[in-house]
Amino acid sequence: VSTQSTGEQGPSVSSYSIQGNPGIRITGIDNPSAIAGDIGRKRLLIADNGPSQQVLIYDLNGRMVDSLGVKGGIYSGNSGVYAIDKFSGINGVGVDSNGNYYVGTNGFIQGTILRAFDSNKNPKWELFGLTFIDNADVDPSTDGTDVYTKQYHFKMDYSKPPGQQWTLFGYSLDAFKYPDDPRLNWSDESSVFVRRIGSRLTMWLTGMYAGYLVGYRFDNEIAVPCVIFSHGQSTPAQYPPYSPAGSWLWRDLNGDGNFQRNEYQTLPSMGGWAWEVDNDGNV
């Protein structure tokens, strides 16, 4: 049983006998999001959806004996650069009778990747279901070979047949460094504009009702929130933190990608259904 206790001991995974008697209790896991039993090897698999982004493997005495996936997940090494053993948003784990491992991730907000590893943790295959109502835009400096959705970066090879042209290259959302990123808090972001302002790559997002426009700068593969225009659908008690009533503009004045009270200014009441950002950064 996985519990999300907020007490001093934090989240834990506990075992119980068939009679309901408590057994071992495993602590020290930031966010246990899925569990599975490896009956053949008498081990317990626990998905940690916290900063480690790993599947942690325990014996029946509650001692950690192994792990699956790179510690730090998608943010390890070159942060945001995709690899099959760099997880992002673990929400499912399993093992079959042959000892093969299966891991499901959801990118923290949207998109499914299913991965299979053999009993020695070598990759076997992966399946992708990454976008739903999203559109995409191209980096204009790459003649369409770099394509971005709101959180994914694809490399394109147009010499290949349709359906085989894309490769997942990067993941631009850092859920731990920028927990107030609008992509984690607004559910309808779907329309993407990619612009080069000078030589700097920027990404702009709005939603199906066009109530806001969010601008991002890039730190290598990670897109960092840096500006928001809002029609005023938020109130001070809601998201984002410290946002005023009415129409407003937020600028990341200190460059930390998070919200401070002094970074807002109110705007004259505005509305409309269309946004555009030109190549000079004018909105």
N, C-alpha and C positions, 0 to 999 in steps of 0.2 A: 504494500500500500504506500503510495507517494502522497505526502502532505506538504502543503505550502505554508507552514507555520511561520508567523512573524515574531515569535518569541525569541528568547536569548539563544536558543539552540538552532533557530532557523529551520529551513526546509529539511525534511528527512524522508527516508524510505524504511519502512518497518515490515517485519514478517510476523505472521501469526500461524499457529498450528491449525489443523482442521477443526479442532475443538474451540478455537478462538483464543488460545493462550498466546500472549506476546512472546516473540523471539528476539532476534537481533534487530538493532536499529542503526541505520547508516546515516551519518550526518556529514557536514562539510561539503555538500553539493549546493551550488548557488541556485539552480532552478531545475529540479528533476521534472522532466516533461514527458517521459515515456519510460516504461520498464518492460523487460521480457526475460523469461527464464530459458537458459541454455541447459536443457535437461540432460543431454548427452555428456556434457562436461561438468555438470553440476555447478553452474555459475549463474550469476545474475547480471543482466545488462541494464544500465541506467543511463538514459540520455540526459546530459547536462546542457540545458539551453541558456546557461549563463555565459560569462566571458570565455570559459574554456572551450565551449562548442565541441565537446567530445562525447563519445559513448564510453562510459566508465564501466569496467568489468570487475566484479567482486566474486570471491568464493563464498561458500555458505556460512562462513564464520564472520562475514562482513568485512573481510580484508580485501583492499583493492589489489588486483593481480595483473591487470592489463588495461589498455585503453584502445579505442579505435578513432582514428582521425587526428589531424594535427592540432596540438594545443593552440587555442586562439582562433581556430577555424578560418573563415574567410579573411580575418584581419591579421593573420600571422604572415611573417615574411613580407612580401610585397602586398601590403594591405589592399584588399579588394580584387586582386587578381585571382581568377578562378582556378581551382584544381579539384579533382574528384575527391580528395581526402581533406578538403577545407570546407567544413560544414557552415551553414548559415540558417539558423532557425530550426533546430531539430525538434520534430514533433512526432516521430515514430521510429521504433527500432524493433528488430526481430532476428531470429536465428532459426534455421531449419534443421532437420535431422542429420544432414551431412555437415553441419557446422558452418554453413555459409551465413554471412551477416547481411542484413538489409537495413538501410537507414533512409528515412524520409525527412525532407526539410521543406520549409515553406517560405524561406527568405524573409522571415519575421512578419511580413504583411501579405504577400501574394506570390504565387508561383510555386510549383511543386517540382522537386527533383527526387527521384528514387534511385538509390545506388545499391549495388550488390558487391560484396567482397567475399573471397573464398575463406576457408578456415584459417589460412595464414595471413589474412587481412590484405591480400592482393586484390586490386580492383578487377571486377568481372564485367559489369555493364552499368550504364546509367540511362535513365529516361527523363525527359524534360516536358513540363507543361507550365510555361513561364508567364504567359500573359493572358489577360481576359478581355477587358474592354479597352486596353491601352492602344494608343498609336505610338509611332516611333518617328525619330528624326535623325538626320545624318550630320556628322561633323563635316562642315563644308570644306575643310582643308584636306580631306582625305578622298574626295571624289566618290563618296558614298560607300567606302569600304569599312567605315566605323559607324555603327548604328546604335542609338541609345533609346531605351524606354525609360520609364521613371526610376528604375533601379538596376536595370541590366545593360551591359555593354557587349555588343556582338561584333565580331569580325566577319566580313563578307568576302566570299570568293565567287564571283559571278561566272567563272568558267565552269562551275559545277552545275549539275541538273537542279531544277527547282526542288526545294525541300532539303537539299544538301548544301546549300550555299552558306549557311550561317554556322558560326561556332561561338559558344558562350566564352567571352574573354574576361569580363569583369562584373563586379557587383558594387554599386555606388553608395549604398546606404550603410552607415555605421551606427547601429542601434545602441551601442554602449557609449561611444564618445559624444554622440549628438542625440540624446534620448527625446528631445523636444522637436526633432525633425518633423515638419508637417507630413511627410510620407507615413510616419508612424501614428499620426493623430487625426488626419483628415482622410476619409475613406474614399473620396471620389476623384482623387488626382489621377488623370489619365492622359491629358493632352500635353505633349512635349514639344518645346522649341529648343533647338541647339544652335547657339550662335558663337562665333568668334568675335570678340570685342578686342580689337588689336590682334594680338596673338593669343590672348587668353580664352580658353574654352569655358563657356558658361552653358547652363541648362535652365530652362524656365518651364514651370508646370502650372496648369490650371485644371479645374474640374468640370464636370458635366453641366454645372450651373454657372460657371465662370464668375464665382463670387470673390475670387482672389487670383493673384498671380504671384508665384514664388520663384525667386531667382537663386541659383546655386553657382558657386565657384568650385573648381576642382582642385583637390590636393591629391595629385596622382590619380588613382581610380576613384577616390571617395569624393562625392558631391557634398559640399558644405553649405548649409543655408546661409544666405547673406542679405536677402531683401524680400519683403512681402508687401504687396499692395492689397488692401482689403476693402470690399464694399461695405463692411460693417456687420457681417453676420455673427461676429464674436462679441461677447460682453466681458467686462473685467473679471467676472467669476469663472469664465470658461477659458478655453485654449485660444490663442497662446497665452502664456503667463504675462500679466501686466498689460494686456491689450486694452486700449480705451474703447468706449462705445463709439458708434458711428464709423465713418470711413477713416482709415489710418494707413500710415506707412511705417514699416519697421526696417531699419538698417543695422547690420551687425557692425557697430562702430568699433568694438574692440577686437573683432576678428576671431572670436572664440566659437562661433557657430551656435551660440545659445542666446536666450532672451534676457535682457536687462531692462529695468523700468525706464532708464534714460534714453533708450534707443528707439522710442516711438515718437511719431508726430501725427497730429490729427490732420485730416485732409477735408476739403469741401466735399459735401455729399456727392457721390458718384455712383453710377450704375451702368448697366450695359451687358452685352453678351459676347463681346469680342475683345481680345487682347492681341497686340502684335509687338514684337521687339525687333528693332532693325539692327543692322550690323555695326552701328555706333553705340548700341546700348540704350537708345531712346525707346521709351514705352509709349 
